[in-house]
Structure formats: structure tokens, C-alpha cells
Amino acid sequence: MAKEKPKDKEERKEEKKAKKEKHAKTDGVKKVKREKDEKRAQIDGVKKVKKDKKEKHAEADGVKQIKREEHGKRAKPDEVKNLKREEPEKSAVADEIKKTKRERREKRAEAGAVEKTAKEKKHKKEKKEDAENIKDDHNTALVKAAKDTHVTADLLKSLEENQPGSVVTKKEDQLKIKVKTAPLVGPLVPFANPLADENVERRVLKGIKKAAKAKALKRGVKEVVKAIRKSPNPSSSSEPKLPLAIVVFAADVSPMDVISHLPVLCEDKRIPYVFVPSRHKLGEAGLAKRPTSVVMVGKEKGKKAVEGEDPWKETYKRLVKYVKRAGTTVKI
């Protein structure tokens, strides 16, 4: 077998070339690394120099600060001396200001005293003049009263005839006449039965006022309707001794449809009711700011009620009695 020598040489050459190329590449990489390390070393050196400079500057600033503080300490005693010199001057100025203020007050007080004496003199003169005028007026009034006695007598007679119940009072020789007038009441609704008379109305309104204080009162159509519907249905066998509530209507409500459905509801639930002529009086008795068309008085006290001398149960019993008595005299 013949050996292939030229081929071996060529392969060796190629291998050498490849090795050289590899070595060159590695040398290049190493060079780059060296350059980077040198650059880093240079940067670190620059940073070190900067740090050293900063430290030197800081030391210099510290020395300057110490010097300033020492200079300030030296300057302070001088300032204290100046302040001590200025203090007596300031106190002297303050004393002068106080003196001037005192003088002004004294002058004002003297002027006020002079004015007071003048005012007192004037006041005394006016009092004397008023007393003289009062005496003259009193004398003239007595003369006039003596002349007009027959006129006042005729006036009283006419009042008694036209408007009975008028009152005449006498205070300091003067007659005061209180004419009794009927309260202003609007047209009453046609279904206002039973309608309370004067005595029953007075007692019912008094009871409503007590109910308002005992927090056992519900005002207005909405509240009353709600309470009536919530109240239990009555048993057909026997009537309760005391009803759970009483309803009081105002008879001068306009339009009448506002309360026209309520009497029927009351009758279904066997709740006694009564009509009062004036809604203004009803609102006033219920401690409301406006006139009230309907009011419901409950049997039980409210939770926030304060216990007083008059127990609520007794007043409620009396109120039921008055309302039932009014119901016996129904106007047809």
C-alpha cells in the first residue's frame, strides 16, 4: 500500500492555520479584556481622586464652621451689652406712654363727670314737668268722666242686649270693656255627627292637650288612617270596656273628601269619634304649629312620655265618657 504524504502535509498546514486563527482570536479577546480592565482602573482612580477632594472640602467646611461659631460666641457678649444699654431707654419710653394714657383717662373722666351733672339736672327738670302734666291730665280726665257717665251707662246697656257675656273691668279710674265675640269658624261638613257642644269641646280639647304631653297622640290623616288599619278587628260577642283609641275630627275641613272615609273606618273598628267645630283649635290643642283636620288619642302612653301628677289612664277614661255622651245626642 502506498502512503499519501502530500495529503498529510496539507492537512497539517490547515490544522496549523486553524490553530493560529484560534490563537489570534483568543489574543484579541484577551486584549479587549485588558483594555476594559485598564479603563475600569482609570475610572476607579478618578473616583478616588474625587472622593479625596470631597473629604478635603468637608474638612475645610468643618474648620470654617468652627471658626464661625467661635466668631459668633465672641459677638454675643457685644450684643448683650448693647441690649443692656437699650433696656433703660425702652423702659423710659414705656413709662412716658403709660403717663400719657393716664392723663387722657383722667381728662375723659372729668369731661364725663361734667356731662353727668348736666344730664342729671335736665332729668330732674323733666321729671318735675312730667309730674305737673300728669296732675293736669288726671284732673281733666276726672272732669270728663263725670260728664260722660250717662254715655258709658247707655253703652253698657246696648252691649248686654246685643252681645251678652261681655265684661267691664275698672283699672286706675279707667273702664275697659271686653266684648265677647263668637270664634271664626268656616262652613261645617254635612256629615259632622256627633258634633260636640261648647262644654264637650272644651273638655275634649283639654284631654287632647294632655295626650300630646303623654305622647299618646297621632296627628294628620296619614298617621290616623295607618293607626286605624293596624288596630285589631273587634270581636262580635262583647264590646270592650275601654276602646283602644278615640278619634277627633275637625268639622270645618275643606275639601270634605279629606276625612269623609274615616268615620266609616272608625265604625268598622268600633272606635268612638266626635267632631269639633274648629281645626285651628284642634291643632292648637295637639301642640301642632298648623291647623289639624283629625287627631287620634291612644289608650297607652308613649315611650318618651314623662310621668306627671295626673295619671293618663284616668284622663283617658274621662275623655271616653265625654265622647260617648256626645254620641248619644246626634243631630239629624
Secondary structure as GFF3:
##gff-version 3
##sequence-region A 1 332
A	DSSP	alpha_helix	5	147	.	.	.	ID=ss1
A	DSSP	alpha_helix	149	162	.	.	.	ID=ss2
A	DSSP	beta_strand	167	171	.	.	.	ID=ss3
A	DSSP	beta_strand	174	178	.	.	.	ID=ss4
A	DSSP	alpha_helix	198	213	.	.	.	ID=ss5
A	DSSP	beta_strand	217	219	.	.	.	ID=ss6
A	DSSP	alpha_helix	221	230	.	.	.	ID=ss7
A	DSSP	beta_strand	245	250	.	.	.	ID=ss8
A	DSSP	three_ten_helix	256	258	.	.	.	ID=ss9
A	DSSP	alpha_helix	262	268	.	.	.	ID=ss10
A	DSSP	beta_strand	273	276	.	.	.	ID=ss11
A	DSSP	alpha_helix	279	285	.	.	.	ID=ss12
A	DSSP	beta_strand	294	298	.	.	.	ID=ss13
A	DSSP	alpha_helix	312	328	.	.	.	ID=ss14
###
